[in-house]
């Protein structure tokens, strides 16, 4: 959930809200992976990105879709609940 709040993805993406472009370093930082991993995802077609000069930019909505596609729980986890 931390990633969702940090990226401002608490509401679905709409056409009235501009989509933020993230750098490879920002995506890597949010997902706690190496930037080379993010670049591999891009070149391998796992993460769509836009090439600007020598750099890539990732649309926030695409990152949200990647996270949602790899989600292991279909319902939100609650904190503090006893089992």
Rosetta blueprint (number, residue, H / E / L):
1 X L
2 X H
3 X H
4 X H
5 X H
6 X H
7 X L
8 X L
9 X L
10 X L
11 X L
12 X L
13 X L
14 X L
15 X L
16 X L
17 X L
18 X L
19 X L
20 X L
21 X E
22 X E
23 X E
24 X H
25 X H
26 X H
27 X H
28 X H
29 X H
30 X H
31 X H
32 X L
33 X L
34 X L
35 X H
36 X H
37 X H
38 X H
39 X H
40 X H
41 X H
42 X H
43 X H
44 X L
45 X L
46 X L
47 X L
48 X L
49 X L
50 X E
51 X E
52 X E
53 X L
54 X L
55 X E
56 X E
57 X E
58 X E
59 X E
60 X H
61 X H
62 X H
63 X H
64 X H
65 X H
66 X H
67 X H
68 X H
69 X H
70 X L
71 X L
72 X L
73 X L
74 X L
75 X L
76 X L
77 X L
78 X L
79 X L
80 X L
81 X L
82 X L
83 X L
